[in-house]
Amino acid sequence: MPFDHDARASGIALALSGGGFRAVLFHVGVLWRLNELGVLGRLARISSVSGGSIASGLLAVRWPRLAFADDGRSPHFEDEVAAPLRDFCSRNIDVASVLSGAFNPFRSAGEAVADEYRKRLGLDAPLHSLADEPRFVFNATNYATGVSFRFSKPYAGDYRIGLIPKPRFDVAIAVACSSAFPPVLAPIELEVRPEDFTRVDGADLYDQVDFRRRLMLADGGVYDNLGLETVWGRHETVLVSDAGKPFDIDAGIGTMAPRQVLRAMDIGLNQALALRKRMLIAAYARGDAKGAFWAIDTDIAAFPETEEPALPVAPARIADLAAIRTRLDRFREQEQCELINWGYAVSDAAVRSRAPQLVFRRQVATWPYPRHALG
């Protein structure tokens, strides 16, 4: 969908990509720096996918505790957001959930993950209890309709089957659906009532009741791993944080059929992702949109120089961090601190160089974890 200047609302939107626990930790660093710059407390919308939804889900339920000051900064971010997410990322969630689902015929692996979100992160809060602003949007993929299925406070649904006003789901199930990576954790099956849906313009499948009787949902990254569509053209300023897996260039790709199938899927997903990125960056360049984009494999030296230099990060360190696994398994102390430091550093450089008008509070960038500095 092209940017429509007349349709865009004022305010800042943030999109947090998928990428497992690696994305959770990278985005913690991003949110850390946005908080210091006074941006976090002024966000109008936060759209998330997969690992980004884990970080966003905790941020959503803890939002009232952050108590932002007049300068847009919360003094409680590290205790309320960073520390619980670090503790969660020190656990093996995916294997335990798969085993739980295998031995319990009444609960899938994805549902077991939702239970972990409730138990470990307190995401049992209902969607209707979240703040009105920022609007938190958790993106999953509807296997049946092939488009993004969104969970938020005012509604859940997709544009082909209609919307459920004031959905009764809790944050845990929204995050679990958003992070249900196939084929291990997906699909998550939700039983819904057809009468709960309302028709919307373009809902071409609304009259086929079966689509409104059972939902088969998977990781939002299957459709849009940037979580970009729900902020695309909606707000004047869009910040996008991409912790997804960079495409693997491989001269030694095999010819076995399973490997070819997987490679073809990777190429297709990469093509769609690259197209979204090009459209976003072109919109920035034309002036059709304001904001900044950064990725886990971004060369921090490529950002224009600012009055205060970016934190130094060697290209070799960036490549190592971009190659870390994207599973929901235990991340060691060093991995955690380095990923948080990297998200902090690259988002700082991107925002201050590409969107300096957003910086509400000047604070010199310093490594969140100095013992694991990347310079």
Secondary structure, DSSP 4 states (H G I P E B T S, - for coil): ----GGGPEEEEEEEE---HHHHHHHHHHHHHHHHHTT-GGGEEEEEEETHHHHHHHHHHHHHHHH---TTS--TTHIIIIIHHHHHHTTS--HHHHHHHHHH-TTS-HHHHHHHHHHHHH-TTSBGGGS-SSSEEEEEEEETTT-SEEEE-SSEEEETTTEEEES---BHHHHHHHHT--TTTT-PEEEE--GGG-B--TT-TTTT-GGGGTEEEEEETHHHHTT--TTTTTTEEEEEEEE-SPPP---TT---SHHHHHHHHHHHHHHHHHHHHHHHHHHHHHHTSSEEEEEETT--GGGSPP-SSPPPP--HHHHHHHHTS--SSS---HHHHHHHHHHHHHHHHHHHHHH-GGG--S------SSGGG---
